[in-house]
Amino acid sequence: MIDTAHGISDLPPRAVRGTVILISGARQIGKTTVLCHVRETALQTGYSVGGFLSVARFAADETGAEAKTGIDLMDAATGARLPLATIGGDGPVQTGHYTFNPAALEAGLVYAQAGQGADVFFVDELGPLELKRGAGWVAVLGMIRARQFGVALMTMRPELLDLARERMHLPPAAPLITITAANREQIAHQLAAWVKGAIAK
């Protein structure tokens, strides 16, 4: 059973190097937005950051409204982006209604390998492609198990949490923060403040 009641108050006052924090919540609830805020705070504080974030890409539809058209991959260390996935389409790597750019999947592994020893290591996100099919960024699981980072912040869907814990050798009580529409702004500020104060430079 997954306890989704965990929040910021469950985090230790000081982070032991190699701490893994799981960030979960429904699709498009704002998990990446929370992590982008934490990333900015970590950089401003002088921490090293590494890994990758999957940022939604929007474009105007025929009515002029903004609609999600895909996902961009952000290098957490530099902020550089490249197209990761497109809604629809046809290609060798697909999951759900997304078609993935193989070059971006390779780039994500490069970002992770380069950043796995950072003070704050972002993994946004691991999904069915990795945890069920053993493809995509599955090699990142080994980087998490190596625990070379200060703190790892990882996003994933609620239904994948048990499998992720097993694959990463995490105990059931590993910190879990569940993002909702009601708490995401508060969590973004609280998690950023925790990272700022909990990691030893």
HUTA-V382700 format. One record per helix or strand of 2 or more residues. SS is the DSSP state (H for helix, E for strand). FROM is the first residue (numbers start at 1). TO is the last residue. If there is no record, write none. Layout:
{{SS;FROM;TO} {SS;FROM;TO}}
This chain:
{{H;8;10} {E;19;25} {H;31;45} {E;49;60} {E;66;75} {E;81;87} {E;94;95} {E;98;100} {H;102;115} {E;120;123} {H;128;131} {H;140;146} {E;151;156} {H;158;168} {E;176;179} {H;184;198}}
